[in-house]
Amino acid sequence: MYRILIIEDDFSLSHIMKKQLESWKNEALCISDFQNIIPTFVAYDPHLVLLDIMLPFFNGYHWCQEIRNISHVPIIFISSASDNMNIIMAMNMGGDDFIPKPVDLGVMTSKIQAVLRRTYDMGNKIPVLEHRGAVLNLNDTSLIYNKERVELTKNDFRILQTLLENKGKVVSRDTLMAKLWQMDAYVEENTLTVNVNRLRKKLEHAGLANFITTKVGIGYIIE
């Protein structure tokens, strides 16, 4: 099941699209507050975004840029302004496809399935974990942010992988210690603190401040 965020101010159309997506066993959410889209985007953490160009307050190009600042999630633009210039602009702004209005639900479904297949078919795509624009490659243990590679130690990678796999949940110190030092009978508890602080400095230096939050006496979380 994929989560799809619908950013469309024609509520009749957005609910028709929602119903269509749900009939294909997806989950869908329609935006209702067009001034504060990013908090909803972050909380919902969608696999794909359907984005109208003409919106109240700010247009779809603005919101595409805002989303691209924190995520590589696929974005499909929807618009009645389907001339070549708008399609080219939508693609140049970071869109992955374009659906003209009036929306043909069959075409919409086919395009969404194609984009989801290209993006999330693990047989053809490198497995990654992503948050706030930082991409952790599970094959080569690299972290890429703003097109720059952040060098990670083995323990850096294991900490990030565990926290990102549990994004939005607190991971206990005991869980992290077991993940990092499986073969050691005893490790000083302060050693984990040292490792996390060292990783935090690397992330901050790369521009990822406050990426890992401490929950005092419990563990750590990526929110």
CYANA upper distance limits for C-alpha pairs under 8 A (distance plus 0.5 A):
  1 MET  CA     25 LYS  CA      6.59
  1 MET  CA     26 ASN  CA      5.43
  1 MET  CA     27 GLU  CA      7.17
  2 TYR  CA     26 ASN  CA      5.56
  2 TYR  CA     27 GLU  CA      6.46
  2 TYR  CA     46 PRO  CA      8.05
  2 TYR  CA     47 HIS  CA      6.46
  2 TYR  CA     48 LEU  CA      8.38
  3 ARG  CA     26 ASN  CA      6.77
  3 ARG  CA     27 GLU  CA      5.25
  3 ARG  CA     28 ALA  CA      6.16
  3 ARG  CA     29 LEU  CA      8.29
  3 ARG  CA     44 TYR  CA      8.38
  3 ARG  CA     45 ASP  CA      8.15
  3 ARG  CA     46 PRO  CA      5.28
  3 ARG  CA     47 HIS  CA      5.79
  3 ARG  CA     48 LEU  CA      7.30
  4 ILE  CA     26 ASN  CA      7.91
  4 ILE  CA     27 GLU  CA      6.68
  4 ILE  CA     28 ALA  CA      5.20
  4 ILE  CA     29 LEU  CA      6.96
  4 ILE  CA     46 PRO  CA      5.81
  4 ILE  CA     47 HIS  CA      6.43
  4 ILE  CA     48 LEU  CA      5.47
  4 ILE  CA     49 VAL  CA      6.18
  4 ILE  CA     50 LEU  CA      7.80
  5 LEU  CA     28 ALA  CA      6.30
  5 LEU  CA     29 LEU  CA      5.55
  5 LEU  CA     30 CYS  CA      6.68
  5 LEU  CA     31 ILE  CA      7.82
  5 LEU  CA     41 PHE  CA      7.96
  5 LEU  CA     44 TYR  CA      8.34
  5 LEU  CA     46 PRO  CA      6.44
  5 LEU  CA     48 LEU  CA      6.96
  5 LEU  CA     49 VAL  CA      5.30
  5 LEU  CA     50 LEU  CA      6.68
  6 ILE  CA     14 SER  CA      7.12
  6 ILE  CA     18 LYS  CA      8.15
  6 ILE  CA     28 ALA  CA      7.55
  6 ILE  CA     29 LEU  CA      6.45
  6 ILE  CA     30 CYS  CA      5.24
  6 ILE  CA     31 ILE  CA      6.64
  6 ILE  CA     49 VAL  CA      6.56
  6 ILE  CA     50 LEU  CA      5.34
  6 ILE  CA     51 LEU  CA      6.89
  7 ILE  CA     14 SER  CA      8.28
  7 ILE  CA     30 CYS  CA      6.74
  7 ILE  CA     31 ILE  CA      5.79
  7 ILE  CA     49 VAL  CA      7.89
  7 ILE  CA     50 LEU  CA      6.45
  7 ILE  CA     51 LEU  CA      5.37
  7 ILE  CA     52 ASP  CA      6.60
  8 GLU  CA     13 LEU  CA      8.17
  8 GLU  CA     14 SER  CA      6.30
  8 GLU  CA     30 CYS  CA      7.87
  8 GLU  CA     31 ILE  CA      7.53
  8 GLU  CA     50 LEU  CA      8.23
  8 GLU  CA     51 LEU  CA      6.87
  8 GLU  CA     52 ASP  CA      5.77
  8 GLU  CA     55 LEU  CA      7.69
  9 ASP  CA     14 SER  CA      7.88
  9 ASP  CA     31 ILE  CA      8.42
  9 ASP  CA     32 SER  CA      8.17
  9 ASP  CA     52 ASP  CA      8.28
  9 ASP  CA     55 LEU  CA      6.74
  9 ASP  CA     56 PRO  CA      8.03
 10 ASP  CA     14 SER  CA      6.65
 11 PHE  CA     15 HIS  CA      6.54
 12 SER  CA     16 ILE  CA      6.85
 13 LEU  CA     17 MET  CA      6.69
 14 SER  CA     18 LYS  CA      6.57
 14 SER  CA     30 CYS  CA      6.97
 15 HIS  CA     19 LYS  CA      6.60
 15 HIS  CA     30 CYS  CA      7.79
 16 ILE  CA     20 GLN  CA      6.78
 17 MET  CA     21 LEU  CA      6.66
 17 MET  CA    105 LEU  CA      7.78
 18 LYS  CA     22 GLU  CA      6.66
 18 LYS  CA     28 ALA  CA      6.11
 18 LYS  CA     29 LEU  CA      7.62
 18 LYS  CA     30 CYS  CA      7.86
 19 LYS  CA     23 SER  CA      6.69
 20 GLN  CA     24 TRP  CA      7.30
 20 GLN  CA    105 LEU  CA      7.77
 20 GLN  CA    109 THR  CA      8.46
 21 LEU  CA     25 LYS  CA      7.38
 21 LEU  CA     26 ASN  CA      6.04
 21 LEU  CA     27 GLU  CA      7.53
 21 LEU  CA     28 ALA  CA      7.25
 21 LEU  CA    109 THR  CA      7.87
 22 GLU  CA     26 ASN  CA      5.27
 22 GLU  CA     27 GLU  CA      6.21
 22 GLU  CA     28 ALA  CA      7.22
 31 ILE  CA     37 ILE  CA      7.71
 31 ILE  CA     40 THR  CA      8.27
 33 ASP  CA     37 ILE  CA      7.02
 34 PHE  CA     55 LEU  CA      8.01
 34 PHE  CA     56 PRO  CA      6.88
 34 PHE  CA     57 PHE  CA      7.52
 34 PHE  CA     58 PHE  CA      8.46
 35 GLN  CA     56 PRO  CA      8.33
 35 GLN  CA     57 PHE  CA      6.94
 35 GLN  CA     58 PHE  CA      8.16
 36 ASN  CA     40 THR  CA      7.81
 37 ILE  CA     41 PHE  CA      6.70
 37 ILE  CA     63 TRP  CA      8.27
 38 ILE  CA     42 VAL  CA      6.59
 38 ILE  CA     66 GLU  CA      7.96
 38 ILE  CA     67 ILE  CA      7.64
 39 PRO  CA     43 ALA  CA      6.64
 40 THR  CA     44 TYR  CA      6.46
 41 PHE  CA     45 ASP  CA      6.30
 41 PHE  CA     46 PRO  CA      7.45
 46 PRO  CA     73 VAL  CA      8.00
 47 HIS  CA     73 VAL  CA      6.63
 47 HIS  CA     74 PRO  CA      7.68
 47 HIS  CA    116 LEU  CA      8.31
 48 LEU  CA     73 VAL  CA      6.33
 48 LEU  CA     74 PRO  CA      5.58
 48 LEU  CA     75 ILE  CA      6.43
 48 LEU  CA     76 ILE  CA      8.25
 48 LEU  CA    116 LEU  CA      7.96
 49 VAL  CA     73 VAL  CA      7.85
 49 VAL  CA     74 PRO  CA      6.89
 49 VAL  CA     75 ILE  CA      5.25
 49 VAL  CA     76 ILE  CA      6.70
 50 LEU  CA     75 ILE  CA      6.53
 50 LEU  CA     76 ILE  CA      5.49
 50 LEU  CA     77 PHE  CA      6.42
 50 LEU  CA     78 ILE  CA      7.26
 51 LEU  CA     60 GLY  CA      6.69
 51 LEU  CA     64 CYS  CA      8.45
 51 LEU  CA     75 ILE  CA      7.36
 51 LEU  CA     76 ILE  CA      6.59
 51 LEU  CA     77 PHE  CA      5.22
 51 LEU  CA     78 ILE  CA      6.21
 52 ASP  CA     59 ASN  CA      8.40
 52 ASP  CA     60 GLY  CA      6.17
 52 ASP  CA     77 PHE  CA      6.18
 52 ASP  CA     78 ILE  CA      5.09
 52 ASP  CA     79 SER  CA      6.08
 53 ILE  CA     59 ASN  CA      5.96
 53 ILE  CA     60 GLY  CA      4.54
 53 ILE  CA     61 TYR  CA      6.97
 53 ILE  CA     77 PHE  CA      7.30
 53 ILE  CA     78 ILE  CA      7.05
 53 ILE  CA     79 SER  CA      6.24
 54 MET  CA     59 ASN  CA      5.74
 54 MET  CA     60 GLY  CA      6.78
 54 MET  CA     79 SER  CA      7.79
 55 LEU  CA     59 ASN  CA      5.46
 55 LEU  CA     60 GLY  CA      6.99
 58 PHE  CA     62 HIS  CA      6.69
 58 PHE  CA     63 TRP  CA      7.77
 59 ASN  CA     63 TRP  CA      7.26
 60 GLY  CA     64 CYS  CA      6.48
 60 GLY  CA     77 PHE  CA      8.39
 61 TYR  CA     65 GLN  CA      6.85
 61 TYR  CA     90 ALA  CA      7.58
 61 TYR  CA     93 MET  CA      7.16
 62 HIS  CA     66 GLU  CA      6.87
 63 TRP  CA     67 ILE  CA      6.57
 64 CYS  CA     68 ARG  CA      6.54
 64 CYS  CA     75 ILE  CA      8.18
 64 CYS  CA     93 MET  CA      7.41
 64 CYS  CA     94 GLY  CA      7.35
 64 CYS  CA     95 GLY  CA      8.02
 65 GLN  CA     69 ASN  CA      6.74
 65 GLN  CA     93 MET  CA      7.38
 65 GLN  CA     94 GLY  CA      7.99
 66 GLU  CA     70 ILE  CA      7.69
 67 ILE  CA     71 SER  CA      6.28
 67 ILE  CA     72 HIS  CA      8.37
 68 ARG  CA     72 HIS  CA      6.51
 68 ARG  CA     73 VAL  CA      8.37
 68 ARG  CA     94 GLY  CA      7.68
 68 ARG  CA    133 GLY  CA      8.05
 69 ASN  CA    132 ARG  CA      7.91
 69 ASN  CA    133 GLY  CA      7.08
 70 ILE  CA    131 HIS  CA      7.62
 70 ILE  CA    132 ARG  CA      4.50
 70 ILE  CA    133 GLY  CA      4.98
 71 SER  CA    130 GLU  CA      7.95
 71 SER  CA    131 HIS  CA      7.09
 71 SER  CA    132 ARG  CA      6.01
 71 SER  CA    133 GLY  CA      5.07
 71 SER  CA    134 ALA  CA      8.45
 72 HIS  CA    130 GLU  CA      8.47
 72 HIS  CA    133 GLY  CA      6.96
 74 PRO  CA     95 GLY  CA      7.59
 74 PRO  CA     96 ASP  CA      6.41
 74 PRO  CA    115 VAL  CA      7.76
 74 PRO  CA    116 LEU  CA      8.44
 74 PRO  CA    119 THR  CA      8.09
 75 ILE  CA     94 GLY  CA      7.99
 75 ILE  CA     95 GLY  CA      5.57
 75 ILE  CA     96 ASP  CA      5.94
 75 ILE  CA     97 ASP  CA      7.55
 76 ILE  CA     95 GLY  CA      6.30
 76 ILE  CA     96 ASP  CA      6.07
 76 ILE  CA     97 ASP  CA      5.27
 76 ILE  CA     98 PHE  CA      5.97
 76 ILE  CA     99 ILE  CA      7.62
 76 ILE  CA    112 ILE  CA      8.37
 77 PHE  CA     90 ALA  CA      7.33
 77 PHE  CA     95 GLY  CA      7.02
 77 PHE  CA     96 ASP  CA      8.41
 77 PHE  CA     97 ASP  CA      6.86
 77 PHE  CA     98 PHE  CA      5.25
 77 PHE  CA     99 ILE  CA      6.64
 78 ILE  CA     98 PHE  CA      6.44
 78 ILE  CA     99 ILE  CA      5.31
 78 ILE  CA    100 PRO  CA      6.28
 78 ILE  CA    101 LYS  CA      7.32
 79 SER  CA     98 PHE  CA      8.42
 79 SER  CA     99 ILE  CA      7.23
 79 SER  CA    100 PRO  CA      5.75
 79 SER  CA    101 LYS  CA      5.97
 80 SER  CA    100 PRO  CA      6.10
 80 SER  CA    101 LYS  CA      4.92
 80 SER  CA    102 PRO  CA      7.27
 81 ALA  CA     86 ASN  CA      7.03
 81 ALA  CA    100 PRO  CA      7.88
 81 ALA  CA    101 LYS  CA      8.33
 82 SER  CA     86 ASN  CA      6.60
 82 SER  CA     87 ILE  CA      6.75
 82 SER  CA    100 PRO  CA      5.98
 82 SER  CA    101 LYS  CA      8.04
 83 ASP  CA     87 ILE  CA      6.92
 84 ASN  CA     88 ILE  CA      6.53
 85 MET  CA     89 MET  CA      6.56
 86 ASN  CA     90 ALA  CA      6.47
 87 ILE  CA     91 MET  CA      6.80
 87 ILE  CA     98 PHE  CA      7.09
 88 ILE  CA     92 ASN  CA      6.61
 89 MET  CA     93 MET  CA      6.54
 90 ALA  CA     94 GLY  CA      7.20
 90 ALA  CA     95 GLY  CA      5.94
 90 ALA  CA     98 PHE  CA      8.04
 91 MET  CA     95 GLY  CA      5.01
 91 MET  CA     96 ASP  CA      6.83
 91 MET  CA     97 ASP  CA      7.48
 96 ASP  CA    115 VAL  CA      8.02
 97 ASP  CA    111 LYS  CA      8.13
 97 ASP  CA    115 VAL  CA      8.49
 99 ILE  CA    103 VAL  CA      7.38
 99 ILE  CA    107 VAL  CA      8.43
 99 ILE  CA    108 MET  CA      7.17
103 VAL  CA    107 VAL  CA      8.31
103 VAL  CA    108 MET  CA      7.50
104 ASP  CA    108 MET  CA      6.60
105 LEU  CA    109 THR  CA      6.52
106 GLY  CA    110 SER  CA      6.73
107 VAL  CA    111 LYS  CA      6.64
108 MET  CA    112 ILE  CA      6.62
109 THR  CA    113 GLN  CA      6.60
110 SER  CA    114 ALA  CA      6.65
111 LYS  CA    115 VAL  CA      6.72
112 ILE  CA    116 LEU  CA      6.58
113 GLN  CA    117 ARG  CA      6.45
114 ALA  CA    118 ARG  CA      6.68
115 VAL  CA    119 THR  CA      6.57
116 LEU  CA    120 TYR  CA      6.24
116 LEU  CA    121 ASP  CA      8.07
117 ARG  CA    121 ASP  CA      5.63
118 ARG  CA    124 ASN  CA      8.22
118 ARG  CA    125 LYS  CA      8.21
119 THR  CA    125 LYS  CA      7.61
120 TYR  CA    125 LYS  CA      7.44
121 ASP  CA    125 LYS  CA      6.61
122 MET  CA    126 ILE  CA      7.17
122 MET  CA    127 PRO  CA      6.86
126 ILE  CA    137 ASN  CA      7.76
126 ILE  CA    138 LEU  CA      8.24
126 ILE  CA    139 ASN  CA      7.56
127 PRO  CA    137 ASN  CA      6.84
127 PRO  CA    138 LEU  CA      6.22
127 PRO  CA    139 ASN  CA      7.33
128 VAL  CA    135 VAL  CA      6.90
128 VAL  CA    136 LEU  CA      5.89
128 VAL  CA    137 ASN  CA      5.06
128 VAL  CA    138 LEU  CA      6.02
128 VAL  CA    139 ASN  CA      8.50
129 LEU  CA    135 VAL  CA      6.31
129 LEU  CA    136 LEU  CA      5.57
129 LEU  CA    137 ASN  CA      7.21
129 LEU  CA    138 LEU  CA      7.96
129 LEU  CA    161 GLN  CA      8.05
129 LEU  CA    164 LEU  CA      7.04
129 LEU  CA    165 GLU  CA      7.92
130 GLU  CA    134 ALA  CA      6.07
130 GLU  CA    135 VAL  CA      4.97
130 GLU  CA    136 LEU  CA      6.69
130 GLU  CA    164 LEU  CA      8.11
131 HIS  CA    135 VAL  CA      7.24
131 HIS  CA    164 LEU  CA      8.19
133 GLY  CA    145 TYR  CA      6.79
133 GLY  CA    146 ASN  CA      7.95
134 ALA  CA    143 LEU  CA      7.28
134 ALA  CA    144 ILE  CA      6.23
134 ALA  CA    145 TYR  CA      5.14
134 ALA  CA    146 ASN  CA      8.14
135 VAL  CA    143 LEU  CA      6.08
135 VAL  CA    144 ILE  CA      5.70
135 VAL  CA    145 TYR  CA      7.03
136 LEU  CA    141 THR  CA      7.20
136 LEU  CA    142 SER  CA      6.31
136 LEU  CA    143 LEU  CA      5.01
136 LEU  CA    144 ILE  CA      7.09
136 LEU  CA    161 GLN  CA      8.09
137 ASN  CA    141 THR  CA      5.80
137 ASN  CA    142 SER  CA      5.77
137 ASN  CA    143 LEU  CA      6.83
138 LEU  CA    142 SER  CA      7.95
141 THR  CA    152 LEU  CA      8.02
141 THR  CA    157 PHE  CA      6.75
142 SER  CA    149 ARG  CA      7.43
142 SER  CA    150 VAL  CA      7.49
142 SER  CA    151 GLU  CA      7.40
142 SER  CA    152 LEU  CA      7.31
142 SER  CA    157 PHE  CA      8.41
143 LEU  CA    149 ARG  CA      6.26
143 LEU  CA    150 VAL  CA      5.79
143 LEU  CA    151 GLU  CA      7.58
143 LEU  CA    152 LEU  CA      7.83
144 ILE  CA    148 GLU  CA      5.97
144 ILE  CA    149 ARG  CA      5.08
144 ILE  CA    150 VAL  CA      6.59
145 TYR  CA    149 ARG  CA      7.02
145 TYR  CA    150 VAL  CA      7.87
145 TYR  CA    206 ALA  CA      7.83
150 VAL  CA    202 LYS  CA      7.94
150 VAL  CA    203 LEU  CA      8.26
150 VAL  CA    206 ALA  CA      7.55
152 LEU  CA    156 ASP  CA      5.88
152 LEU  CA    157 PHE  CA      6.48
153 THR  CA    157 PHE  CA      6.76
154 LYS  CA    158 ARG  CA      6.84
155 ASN  CA    159 ILE  CA      6.61
155 ASN  CA    180 LEU  CA      6.69
155 ASN  CA    195 ASN  CA      7.80
156 ASP  CA    160 LEU  CA      6.74
156 ASP  CA    195 ASN  CA      7.78
156 ASP  CA    196 VAL  CA      8.15
156 ASP  CA    199 LEU  CA      6.42
157 PHE  CA    161 GLN  CA      6.42
158 ARG  CA    162 THR  CA      6.56
158 ARG  CA    179 LYS  CA      7.58
158 ARG  CA    180 LEU  CA      7.06
159 ILE  CA    163 LEU  CA      6.70
159 ILE  CA    176 LEU  CA      7.24
159 ILE  CA    180 LEU  CA      8.05
159 ILE  CA    196 VAL  CA      8.08
160 LEU  CA    164 LEU  CA      6.39
161 GLN  CA    165 GLU  CA      6.48
162 THR  CA    166 ASN  CA      6.90
162 THR  CA    171 VAL  CA      8.45
162 THR  CA    176 LEU  CA      7.90
163 LEU  CA    167 LYS  CA      6.39
163 LEU  CA    171 VAL  CA      7.18
163 LEU  CA    220 TYR  CA      8.08
163 LEU  CA    221 ILE  CA      6.80
163 LEU  CA    222 ILE  CA      6.63
164 LEU  CA    222 ILE  CA      7.14
166 ASN  CA    170 VAL  CA      8.03
166 ASN  CA    171 VAL  CA      7.70
166 ASN  CA    221 ILE  CA      8.48
166 ASN  CA    222 ILE  CA      8.41
167 LYS  CA    221 ILE  CA      7.39
167 LYS  CA    222 ILE  CA      5.84
167 LYS  CA    223 GLU  CA      6.67
168 GLY  CA    221 ILE  CA      7.00
168 GLY  CA    222 ILE  CA      6.38
168 GLY  CA    223 GLU  CA      5.24
169 LYS  CA    221 ILE  CA      6.45
169 LYS  CA    222 ILE  CA      7.88
169 LYS  CA    223 GLU  CA      8.09
170 VAL  CA    215 LYS  CA      7.99
170 VAL  CA    218 ILE  CA      8.14
170 VAL  CA    219 GLY  CA      6.71
170 VAL  CA    220 TYR  CA      5.98
170 VAL  CA    221 ILE  CA      5.16
170 VAL  CA    222 ILE  CA      8.33
171 VAL  CA    175 THR  CA      7.08
171 VAL  CA    176 LEU  CA      7.62
171 VAL  CA    218 ILE  CA      8.30
171 VAL  CA    219 GLY  CA      5.96
171 VAL  CA    220 TYR  CA      5.88
171 VAL  CA    221 ILE  CA      6.62
172 SER  CA    176 LEU  CA      7.04
172 SER  CA    218 ILE  CA      6.07
172 SER  CA    219 GLY  CA      4.69
172 SER  CA    220 TYR  CA      7.06
173 ARG  CA    177 MET  CA      6.58
173 ARG  CA    192 LEU  CA      8.20
173 ARG  CA    218 ILE  CA      7.15
173 ARG  CA    219 GLY  CA      5.26
173 ARG  CA    220 TYR  CA      7.79
174 ASP  CA    178 ALA  CA      6.62
175 THR  CA    179 LYS  CA      6.73
176 LEU  CA    180 LEU  CA      6.66
176 LEU  CA    192 LEU  CA      8.37
177 MET  CA    181 TRP  CA      6.36
177 MET  CA    182 GLN  CA      8.20
177 MET  CA    192 LEU  CA      7.16
178 ALA  CA    182 GLN  CA      5.65
181 TRP  CA    187 VAL  CA      8.11
187 VAL  CA    191 THR  CA      7.60
188 GLU  CA    192 LEU  CA      8.34
189 GLU  CA    193 THR  CA      7.85
190 ASN  CA    194 VAL  CA      6.86
191 THR  CA    195 ASN  CA      6.80
192 LEU  CA    196 VAL  CA      6.65
193 THR  CA    197 ASN  CA      6.56
194 VAL  CA    198 ARG  CA      6.63
195 ASN  CA    199 LEU  CA      6.75
196 VAL  CA    200 ARG  CA      6.62
197 ASN  CA    201 LYS  CA      6.85
198 ARG  CA    202 LYS  CA      7.11
199 LEU  CA    203 LEU  CA      6.79
200 ARG  CA    204 GLU  CA      6.55
200 ARG  CA    209 ALA  CA      8.22
200 ARG  CA    210 ASN  CA      8.35
200 ARG  CA    211 PHE  CA      8.02
200 ARG  CA    212 ILE  CA      7.58
201 LYS  CA    205 HIS  CA      6.53
202 LYS  CA    206 ALA  CA      6.84
203 LEU  CA    207 GLY  CA      6.87
203 LEU  CA    208 LEU  CA      5.44
203 LEU  CA    209 ALA  CA      7.01
203 LEU  CA    211 PHE  CA      7.83
204 GLU  CA    208 LEU  CA      5.24
204 GLU  CA    209 ALA  CA      4.96
204 GLU  CA    210 ASN  CA      7.98
205 HIS  CA    209 ALA  CA      8.47
211 PHE  CA    222 ILE  CA      6.80
211 PHE  CA    223 GLU  CA      8.36
212 ILE  CA    220 TYR  CA      7.22
212 ILE  CA    221 ILE  CA      6.38
212 ILE  CA    222 ILE  CA      5.59
212 ILE  CA    223 GLU  CA      8.22
213 THR  CA    220 TYR  CA      6.17
213 THR  CA    221 ILE  CA      5.78
213 THR  CA    222 ILE  CA      6.72
213 THR  CA    223 GLU  CA      8.09
214 THR  CA    219 GLY  CA      6.66
214 THR  CA    220 TYR  CA      5.13
214 THR  CA    221 ILE  CA      7.05
215 LYS  CA    219 GLY  CA      5.74
215 LYS  CA    220 TYR  CA      6.04
215 LYS  CA    221 ILE  CA      7.77
